Amino acid sequence: MIGILRKALEALPSRLLGGPVSLRGAERVTNNILRSGLQVAIKKAGLDGFRLHDCRRSWATSLAMAGVPLRAIQKLGGWRLPEIAKRYAAVIPASKERAARALDRIFSPTPATSPQQEASGH
């Protein structure tokens, strides 16, 4: 699946060079066409204040929550500085809680090393 996505993304012209975002048949889909279509969808969905840029934050946060290293998120997002990637890859409280539970599992005494067993000689 990743190979398919990579191939598709690499085939797209760079938006930084003013090229199209993608192709729809023979029609070029520019940033302006994409944005106007998104605005229609946002209005229909009643998502006041939503911006295309919000997708970028959601993308980076989802990757961070899935355990993708910040350096990889930085490279994939095209950010030069890790501080910028950190701003986008926000960690939500639920993921902090999952991390704390994982640490509890890692550092909780195993039955063979629990202090109660050592005191009783088992």
DSSP file (Angstrom, degrees, kcal/mol; ACC not computed):
  #  RESIDUE AA STRUCTURE BP1 BP2  ACC     N-H-->O    O-->H-N    N-H-->O    O-->H-N    TCO  KAPPA ALPHA  PHI   PSI    X-CA   Y-CA   Z-CA
    1    1 A M     >        0   0    0      0, 0.0     4,-2.2     0, 0.0     5,-0.2   0.000 360.0 360.0 360.0 -42.4    0.0    0.0    0.0
    2    2 A I  H  >  +     0   0    0      1,-0.2     4,-3.1     2,-0.2     5,-0.2   0.891 360.0  54.8 -64.2 -38.3    2.8    2.5    0.9
    3    3 A G  H  > S+     0   0    0      1,-0.2     4,-2.3     2,-0.2    -1,-0.2   0.885 108.0  49.1 -61.5 -38.3    4.5    1.8   -2.5
    4    4 A I  H  > S+     0   0    0      2,-0.2     4,-2.2     1,-0.2    -2,-0.2   0.929 113.5  45.9 -66.2 -45.7    1.3    2.7   -4.3
    5    5 A L  H  X S+     0   0    0     -4,-2.2     4,-2.7     2,-0.2     5,-0.2   0.930 112.8  49.9 -63.2 -46.0    0.9    5.9   -2.3
    6    6 A R  H  X S+     0   0    0     -4,-3.1     4,-2.8     1,-0.2     5,-0.2   0.930 111.0  49.5 -59.1 -45.5    4.5    6.9   -2.8
    7    7 A K  H  X S+     0   0    0     -4,-2.3     4,-1.3    -5,-0.2    -1,-0.2   0.906 112.4  47.7 -60.8 -42.7    4.3    6.3   -6.5
    8    8 A A  H  X S+     0   0    0     -4,-2.2     4,-0.6     1,-0.2    -1,-0.2   0.913 114.2  45.9 -66.0 -42.8    1.1    8.4   -6.8
    9    9 A L  H >< S+     0   0    0     -4,-2.7     3,-0.9     1,-0.2    -2,-0.2   0.885 110.5  52.8 -69.3 -38.2    2.6   11.2   -4.8
   10   10 A E  H 3< S+     0   0    0     -4,-2.8    -1,-0.2     1,-0.2    -2,-0.2   0.785 103.7  58.6 -67.4 -25.9    5.9   11.2   -6.6
   11   11 A A  H 3< S+     0   0    0     -4,-1.3    -1,-0.2    -5,-0.2    -2,-0.2   0.678  86.8  95.9 -76.5 -17.2    4.0   11.5   -9.9
   12   12 A L  S << S-     0   0    0     -3,-0.9    10,-0.1    -4,-0.6     9,-0.1  -0.537  83.2-114.4 -76.4 137.3    2.3   14.7   -8.9
   13   13 A P        -     0   0    0      0, 0.0     2,-0.3     0, 0.0    -1,-0.1  -0.360  40.8 -95.4 -64.5 150.9    4.0   17.9  -10.1
   14   14 A S    > > -     0   0    0      1,-0.2     5,-1.7    -4,-0.1     3,-0.9  -0.504  21.7-150.6 -71.2 130.1    5.4   20.1   -7.3
   15   15 A R  G > 5S+     0   0    0     -2,-0.3     3,-1.3     1,-0.2    -1,-0.2   0.738  96.1  67.6 -70.1 -21.3    3.1   22.8   -6.1
   16   16 A L  G 3 5S+     0   0    0      1,-0.3    -1,-0.2     2,-0.1    -2,-0.1   0.753  98.6  50.4 -70.2 -21.9    6.2   24.8   -5.2
   17   17 A L  G < 5S-     0   0    0     -3,-0.9    -1,-0.3     2,-0.0    -2,-0.2   0.323 123.3-105.3 -95.5   6.9    6.9   25.1   -8.9
   18   18 A G  T < 5S+     0   0    0     -3,-1.3    -3,-0.2     1,-0.2    -2,-0.1   0.587  74.1 142.8  83.0   9.6    3.4   26.3   -9.7
   19   19 A G      < -     0   0    0     -5,-1.7    -1,-0.2     1,-0.2    -7,-0.0  -0.177  57.8 -78.0 -77.4 174.8    2.4   23.0  -11.2
   20   20 A P        -     0   0    0      0, 0.0    10,-0.2     0, 0.0    -1,-0.2  -0.317  28.1-131.7 -70.8 156.1   -1.0   21.3  -10.8
   21   21 A V  S    S-     0   0    0      8,-2.2     2,-0.3     1,-0.3     9,-0.2   0.918  80.0 -35.0 -71.3 -45.4   -2.0   19.5   -7.7
   22   22 A S  E     -A   29   0A   0      7,-1.3     7,-2.7   -10,-0.1     2,-0.4  -0.932  64.0 -98.8-161.7-179.0   -3.2   16.5   -9.7
   23   23 A L  E     -A   28   0A   0     -2,-0.3     2,-0.5     5,-0.2     5,-0.2  -0.935  17.2-168.1-117.4 140.2   -4.9   15.5  -12.9
   24   24 A R  E >  S-A   27   0A   0      3,-2.8     3,-2.0    -2,-0.4     2,-0.4  -0.891  73.3 -54.0-124.1  97.4   -8.6   14.7  -13.4
   25   25 A G  T 3  S-     0   0    0     -2,-0.5     0, 0.0     1,-0.3     0, 0.0  -0.588 118.3 -27.7  66.1-126.8   -8.8   13.2  -16.9
   26   26 A A  T 3  S+     0   0    0     -2,-0.4     2,-0.4    -3,-0.1    -1,-0.3   0.503 119.7 100.9 -95.1  -6.1   -7.1   15.8  -19.1
   27   27 A E  E <  S-A   24   0A   0     -3,-2.0    -3,-2.8     1,-0.0     2,-0.4  -0.644  71.2-131.7 -85.4 132.8   -8.1   18.7  -16.8
   28   28 A R  E     -A   23   0A   0     -2,-0.4     2,-0.8    -5,-0.2    -5,-0.2  -0.664  12.2-146.0 -80.0 133.2   -5.5   20.1  -14.5
   29   29 A V  E     -A   22   0A   0     -7,-2.7    -8,-2.2    -2,-0.4    -7,-1.3  -0.870  23.4-168.4-102.6 103.7   -6.6   20.5  -10.9
   30   30 A T     >  -     0   0    0     -2,-0.8     4,-2.5   -10,-0.2     5,-0.2  -0.287  38.5 -99.4 -85.1 171.8   -4.9   23.5   -9.5
   31   31 A N  H  > S+     0   0    0      1,-0.2     4,-2.9     2,-0.2     5,-0.2   0.883 124.3  54.9 -56.3 -39.6   -4.7   24.7   -5.9
   32   32 A N  H  > S+     0   0    0      2,-0.2     4,-2.4     1,-0.2    -1,-0.2   0.911 108.8  46.1 -63.9 -42.7   -7.5   27.2   -6.7
   33   33 A I  H  > S+     0   0    0      2,-0.2     4,-2.2     1,-0.2    -1,-0.2   0.920 114.1  49.0 -65.3 -43.2   -9.9   24.4   -8.0
   34   34 A L  H  X S+     0   0    0     -4,-2.5     4,-2.3     1,-0.2    -2,-0.2   0.931 112.5  47.6 -61.4 -46.5   -9.0   22.2   -5.0
   35   35 A R  H  X S+     0   0    0     -4,-2.9     4,-2.5     2,-0.2    -2,-0.2   0.900 111.2  49.8 -63.7 -41.7   -9.6   25.1   -2.5
   36   36 A S  H  X S+     0   0    0     -4,-2.4     4,-1.8     2,-0.2    -1,-0.2   0.903 111.9  48.7 -67.4 -38.2  -13.0   26.1   -4.1
   37   37 A G  H  X S+     0   0    0     -4,-2.2     4,-2.0     1,-0.2    -1,-0.2   0.897 111.5  50.0 -64.4 -39.5  -14.2   22.5   -4.0
   38   38 A L  H  X S+     0   0    0     -4,-2.3     4,-2.8     1,-0.2    -2,-0.2   0.902 107.0  54.5 -65.0 -40.9  -13.1   22.2   -0.4
   39   39 A Q  H  X S+     0   0    0     -4,-2.5     4,-2.2     1,-0.2    -1,-0.2   0.884 107.8  49.8 -61.5 -38.4  -14.9   25.4    0.5
   40   40 A V  H  X S+     0   0    0     -4,-1.8     4,-2.5     2,-0.2    -1,-0.2   0.931 112.6  47.1 -63.9 -45.3  -18.2   23.9   -1.0
   41   41 A A  H  X S+     0   0    0     -4,-2.0     4,-2.1     2,-0.2    -2,-0.2   0.893 111.4  51.1 -63.9 -40.3  -17.7   20.7    1.0
   42   42 A I  H  X>S+     0   0    0     -4,-2.8     5,-2.2     2,-0.2     4,-0.8   0.915 111.4  47.9 -62.7 -43.9  -17.0   22.7    4.2
   43   43 A K  H ><5S+     0   0    0     -4,-2.2     3,-0.7     1,-0.2    -2,-0.2   0.926 112.2  48.6 -64.0 -45.4  -20.1   24.8    3.8
   44   44 A K  H 3<5S+     0   0    0     -4,-2.5    -1,-0.2     1,-0.2    -2,-0.2   0.858 113.5  47.7 -63.0 -35.4  -22.3   21.7    3.1
   45   45 A A  H 3<5S-     0   0    0     -4,-2.1    -1,-0.2    -5,-0.2    -2,-0.2   0.578 109.0-124.9 -82.9  -9.5  -20.8   19.9    6.1
   46   46 A G  T <<5 +     0   0    0     -4,-0.8     2,-1.2    -3,-0.7    -3,-0.2   0.830  56.4 151.5  70.2  32.5  -21.3   23.0    8.3
   47   47 A L    > < -     0   0    0     -5,-2.2     3,-1.9    -6,-0.2    -1,-0.2  -0.571  28.2-165.7 -96.5  71.0  -17.7   23.1    9.4
   48   48 A D  T 3  S+     0   0    0     -2,-1.2     3,-0.1     1,-0.3    -5,-0.0  -0.300  71.1  15.1 -58.4 134.9  -17.3   26.8   10.1
   49   49 A G  T 3  S+     0   0    0      1,-0.3    -1,-0.3     0, 0.0     2,-0.2   0.396  87.9 140.7  84.0  -3.3  -13.7   27.9   10.4
   50   50 A F    <   -     0   0    0     -3,-1.9     2,-0.3    -8,-0.1    -1,-0.3  -0.531  29.8-170.3 -75.1 138.9  -12.2   24.7    8.9
   51   51 A R    >>  -     0   0    0     -2,-0.2     3,-1.4    -3,-0.1     4,-0.6  -0.902  36.9-116.8-126.8 156.1   -9.3   25.3    6.5
   52   52 A L  H >> S+     0   0    0     -2,-0.3     3,-1.4     1,-0.3     4,-0.7   0.859 115.9  64.5 -56.3 -35.3   -7.3   23.0    4.2
   53   53 A H  H >> S+     0   0    0      1,-0.3     4,-1.3     2,-0.2     3,-0.7   0.779  87.5  69.3 -61.3 -27.5   -4.3   23.6    6.4
   54   54 A D  H <> S+     0   0    0     -3,-1.4     4,-2.3     1,-0.2    -1,-0.3   0.817  90.9  61.5 -61.8 -29.5   -6.2   21.9    9.3
   55   55 A C  H <X S+     0   0    0     -3,-1.4     4,-2.5    -4,-0.6    -1,-0.2   0.867  99.5  54.9 -63.8 -35.5   -5.8   18.6    7.3
   56   56 A R  H <X S+     0   0    0     -3,-0.7     4,-2.3    -4,-0.7    -1,-0.2   0.908 108.6  47.1 -65.3 -42.1   -2.0   19.0    7.6
   57   57 A R  H  X S+     0   0    0     -4,-1.3     4,-2.7     2,-0.2     5,-0.2   0.922 113.0  48.9 -65.3 -43.8   -2.2   19.3   11.4
   58   58 A S  H  X S+     0   0    0     -4,-2.3     4,-2.6     1,-0.2    -2,-0.2   0.904 110.8  51.6 -61.5 -41.2   -4.5   16.3   11.6
   59   59 A W  H  X S+     0   0    0     -4,-2.5     4,-2.0     2,-0.2    -2,-0.2   0.942 112.8  43.5 -60.6 -49.8   -2.2   14.3    9.4
   60   60 A A  H  X S+     0   0    0     -4,-2.3     4,-2.3     1,-0.2    -2,-0.2   0.899 114.5  49.9 -66.5 -40.5    0.9   15.1   11.5
   61   61 A T  H  X S+     0   0    0     -4,-2.7     4,-2.7    27,-0.3    -1,-0.2   0.912 109.2  52.0 -64.3 -42.4   -0.9   14.4   14.7
   62   62 A S  H  X S+     0   0    0     -4,-2.6     4,-1.3    -5,-0.2    -1,-0.2   0.905 110.6  48.2 -61.0 -41.4   -2.2   11.1   13.5
   63   63 A L  H  <>S+     0   0    0     -4,-2.0     5,-2.5     2,-0.2     4,-0.2   0.920 111.6  49.6 -64.5 -43.4    1.3   10.0   12.5
   64   64 A A  H ><5S+     0   0    0     -4,-2.3     3,-1.5     1,-0.2    -2,-0.2   0.911 110.6  50.2 -62.1 -42.5    2.7   11.1   15.9
   65   65 A M  H 3<5S+     0   0    0     -4,-2.7    -1,-0.2     1,-0.3    -2,-0.2   0.762 105.6  57.4 -67.9 -24.4   -0.1    9.2   17.7
   66   66 A A  T 3<5S-     0   0    0     -4,-1.3    -1,-0.3    -5,-0.2    -2,-0.2   0.453 124.4-104.1 -84.9  -0.3    0.7    6.1   15.6
   67   67 A G  T < 5 +     0   0    0     -3,-1.5    -3,-0.2     1,-0.3    -2,-0.1   0.589  65.1 156.0  92.1  10.7    4.3    6.2   16.9
   68   68 A V      < -     0   0    0     -5,-2.5    -1,-0.3    -6,-0.2     5,-0.1  -0.562  51.3-106.4 -71.2 130.5    6.0    7.7   13.8
   69   69 A P    >>  -     0   0    0      0, 0.0     4,-2.0     0, 0.0     3,-0.6  -0.248  20.7-122.8 -59.3 143.9    9.2    9.4   14.8
   70   70 A L  H 3> S+     0   0    0      1,-0.2     4,-2.8     2,-0.2     5,-0.2   0.850 111.5  58.8 -56.5 -37.1    9.1   13.2   14.8
   71   71 A R  H 3> S+     0   0    0      1,-0.2     4,-2.2     2,-0.2    -1,-0.2   0.896 106.4  47.7 -61.4 -39.9   12.1   13.3   12.4
   72   72 A A  H <> S+     0   0    0     -3,-0.6     4,-2.8     2,-0.2     5,-0.2   0.911 111.9  49.4 -67.4 -41.4   10.1   11.2    9.8
   73   73 A I  H  X S+     0   0    0     -4,-2.0     4,-2.5     1,-0.2     6,-0.2   0.909 110.0  52.7 -62.3 -41.2    7.1   13.5   10.2
   74   74 A Q  H  X>S+     0   0    0     -4,-2.8     5,-2.0     2,-0.2     4,-0.9   0.932 112.5  43.8 -58.7 -47.7    9.3   16.5    9.7
   75   75 A K  H ><5S+     0   0    0     -4,-2.2     3,-0.6     1,-0.2    -2,-0.2   0.928 115.1  47.6 -66.5 -45.4   10.7   15.0    6.5
   76   76 A L  H 3<5S+     0   0    0     -4,-2.8    -1,-0.2     1,-0.2    -2,-0.2   0.863 113.6  48.6 -64.5 -35.5    7.4   13.9    5.1
   77   77 A G  H 3<5S-     0   0    0     -4,-2.5    -1,-0.2    -5,-0.2    -2,-0.2   0.608 109.9-123.2 -80.3 -12.0    5.8   17.3    6.0
   78   78 A G  T <<5 +     0   0    0     -4,-0.9     2,-0.4    -3,-0.6    -3,-0.2   0.718  56.7 151.8  79.1  20.8    8.6   19.2    4.4
   79   79 A W      < -     0   0    0     -5,-2.0    -1,-0.3    -6,-0.2    -2,-0.1  -0.719  37.7-155.4 -88.4 134.3    9.5   21.2    7.5
   80   80 A R  S    S+     0   0    0     -2,-0.4    -1,-0.1     1,-0.1    -2,-0.0   0.880  78.7  51.6 -71.2 -39.4   13.2   22.3    7.8
   81   81 A L  S >> S-     0   0    0      1,-0.1     4,-1.4    -7,-0.1     3,-0.8  -0.820  72.9-140.0-107.9 138.2   13.1   22.6   11.6
   82   82 A P  H 3> S+     0   0    0      0, 0.0     4,-2.3     0, 0.0     5,-0.2   0.799 101.8  66.4 -62.6 -27.2   12.0   20.0   14.1
   83   83 A E  H 3> S+     0   0    0      1,-0.2     4,-1.4     2,-0.2     5,-0.1   0.864 100.6  49.1 -62.3 -35.3   10.3   22.7   16.1
   84   84 A I  H <> S+     0   0    0     -3,-0.8     4,-1.5     2,-0.2    -1,-0.2   0.916 109.7  50.5 -70.9 -42.5    7.8   23.3   13.3
   85   85 A A  H  X S+     0   0    0     -4,-1.4     4,-2.9     1,-0.2    -2,-0.2   0.887 106.7  56.4 -61.2 -37.9    7.0   19.6   13.0
   86   86 A K  H  < S+     0   0    0     -4,-2.3    -1,-0.2     1,-0.2    -2,-0.2   0.883 103.5  54.3 -61.0 -38.0    6.5   19.5   16.8
   87   87 A R  H  < S+     0   0    0     -4,-1.4     3,-0.3     1,-0.2    -1,-0.2   0.882 114.8  39.9 -62.8 -38.0    3.9   22.3   16.5
   88   88 A Y  H  < S+     0   0    0     -4,-1.5     2,-1.9     1,-0.2   -27,-0.3   0.869 105.8  64.5 -80.2 -37.4    2.0   20.3   13.9
   89   89 A A  S  < S+     0   0    0     -4,-2.9    -1,-0.2   -29,-0.2   -31,-0.1  -0.410  76.4 179.0 -87.0  62.5    2.3   16.9   15.5
   90   90 A A        -     0   0    0     -2,-1.9     2,-0.6    -3,-0.3   -25,-0.2  -0.340  23.4-134.9 -65.4 144.4    0.3   17.8   18.6
   91   91 A V        -     0   0    0    -27,-0.1    -1,-0.1   -26,-0.0   -29,-0.1  -0.902  17.1-144.2-104.1 124.6   -0.1   15.0   21.1
   92   92 A I    >>  -     0   0    0     -2,-0.6     4,-1.5   -31,-0.1     3,-1.0  -0.520  25.5-108.0 -86.7 156.9   -3.6   14.6   22.5
   93   93 A P  H 3> S+     0   0    0      0, 0.0     4,-2.3     0, 0.0     5,-0.2   0.825 116.0  60.0 -53.4 -36.5   -4.3   13.6   26.1
   94   94 A A  H 3> S+     0   0    0      1,-0.2     4,-2.1     2,-0.2     5,-0.1   0.880 104.9  48.7 -62.2 -36.7   -5.5   10.1   25.1
   95   95 A S  H <> S+     0   0    0     -3,-1.0     4,-2.1     2,-0.2    -1,-0.2   0.852 109.1  53.0 -73.1 -31.9   -2.1    9.3   23.6
   96   96 A K  H  X S+     0   0    0     -4,-1.5     4,-2.3     2,-0.2    -2,-0.2   0.910 109.1  50.1 -64.3 -41.0   -0.3   10.6   26.7
   97   97 A E  H  X S+     0   0    0     -4,-2.3     4,-2.3     2,-0.2    -2,-0.2   0.907 109.2  50.6 -64.2 -42.2   -2.5    8.3   28.8
   98   98 A R  H  X S+     0   0    0     -4,-2.1     4,-2.1     1,-0.2    -1,-0.2   0.896 110.2  50.8 -61.6 -40.1   -1.7    5.3   26.5
   99   99 A A  H  X S+     0   0    0     -4,-2.1     4,-2.2     2,-0.2    -2,-0.2   0.905 109.3  50.3 -64.8 -41.2    2.0    6.1   26.8
  100  100 A A  H  X S+     0   0    0     -4,-2.3     4,-2.2     1,-0.2    -2,-0.2   0.906 110.3  49.7 -64.1 -41.0    1.7    6.3   30.6
  101  101 A R  H  X S+     0   0    0     -4,-2.3     4,-2.2     2,-0.2    -1,-0.2   0.885 108.9  53.0 -64.4 -37.6    0.0    2.9   30.7
  102  102 A A  H  X S+     0   0    0     -4,-2.1     4,-2.4     1,-0.2    -2,-0.2   0.911 108.6  49.6 -63.9 -41.5    2.7    1.4   28.4
  103  103 A L  H  X S+     0   0    0     -4,-2.2     4,-2.8     2,-0.2    -2,-0.2   0.897 108.0  54.0 -63.6 -39.8    5.4    2.7   30.9
  104  104 A D  H  X S+     0   0    0     -4,-2.2     4,-1.1     1,-0.2    -2,-0.2   0.922 110.5  46.8 -58.5 -43.8    3.4    1.1   33.8
  105  105 A R  H  < S+     0   0    0     -4,-2.2     3,-0.2     1,-0.2    -2,-0.2   0.911 113.8  48.1 -64.8 -41.4    3.5   -2.2   31.9
  106  106 A I  H  < S+     0   0    0     -4,-2.4    -2,-0.2     1,-0.2    -1,-0.2   0.911 121.5  33.3 -66.1 -42.9    7.2   -2.0   31.1
  107  107 A F  H  < S+     0   0    0     -4,-2.8    -1,-0.2    -5,-0.2    -2,-0.2   0.398  88.1 112.4-100.5   3.7    8.3   -1.0   34.6
  108  108 A S  S  < S-     0   0    0     -4,-1.1     6,-0.0    -3,-0.2     2,-0.0  -0.536  79.9 -98.5 -74.7 144.6    5.8   -3.0   36.7
  109  109 A P        -     0   0    0      0, 0.0     5,-0.1     0, 0.0    -1,-0.1  -0.343  34.9-131.5 -63.7 139.2    7.4   -5.8   38.7
  110  110 A T    >>  -     0   0    0      1,-0.1     3,-1.7    -3,-0.1     4,-0.8  -0.510  28.9-103.0 -82.9 160.1    7.1   -9.2   37.1
  111  111 A P  T 34 S+     0   0    0      0, 0.0     3,-0.4     0, 0.0     6,-0.1   0.824 121.8  55.6 -53.9 -32.4    5.9  -12.1   39.3
  112  112 A A  T 34 S+     0   0    0      1,-0.2     0, 0.0     5,-0.0     0, 0.0   0.716 117.7  32.7 -75.0 -19.1    9.5  -13.4   39.5
  113  113 A T  T <4 S+     0   0    0     -3,-1.7    -1,-0.2     4,-0.0     5,-0.0   0.296  80.9 130.5-121.7  10.6   10.9  -10.1   40.9
  114  114 A S     X  -     0   0    0     -4,-0.8     4,-1.9    -3,-0.4     3,-0.5  -0.408  61.9-127.3 -68.3 142.5    8.0   -8.6   42.9
  115  115 A P  H  > S+     0   0    0      0, 0.0     4,-2.1     0, 0.0     5,-0.2   0.830 107.4  58.7 -59.2 -33.2    9.1   -7.5   46.4
  116  116 A Q  H  > S+     0   0    0      1,-0.2     4,-1.6     2,-0.2     6,-0.2   0.911 107.0  46.4 -63.2 -41.9    6.4   -9.6   48.1
  117  117 A Q  H  >>S+     0   0    0     -3,-0.5     5,-2.0     1,-0.2     4,-0.8   0.896 111.0  51.7 -68.8 -38.7    7.7  -12.8   46.6
  118  118 A E  H  <5S+     0   0    0     -4,-1.9     3,-0.4     1,-0.2    -1,-0.2   0.894 109.9  50.1 -64.3 -38.2   11.3  -12.0   47.5
  119  119 A A  H  <5S+     0   0    0     -4,-2.1    -1,-0.2     1,-0.2    -2,-0.2   0.843 112.8  46.1 -68.5 -34.0   10.3  -11.3   51.2
  120  120 A S  H  <5S-     0   0    0     -4,-1.6    -1,-0.2    -5,-0.2    -2,-0.2   0.558 114.0-116.9 -88.6  -5.6    8.4  -14.6   51.4
  121  121 A G  T  <5       0   0    0     -4,-0.8    -3,-0.2    -3,-0.4    -4,-0.1   0.629 360.0 360.0  84.5  13.8   11.2  -16.6   49.7
  122  122 A H      <       0   0    0     -5,-2.0    -4,-0.2    -6,-0.2    -5,-0.1   0.432 360.0 360.0 -94.2 360.0    9.2  -17.6   46.7
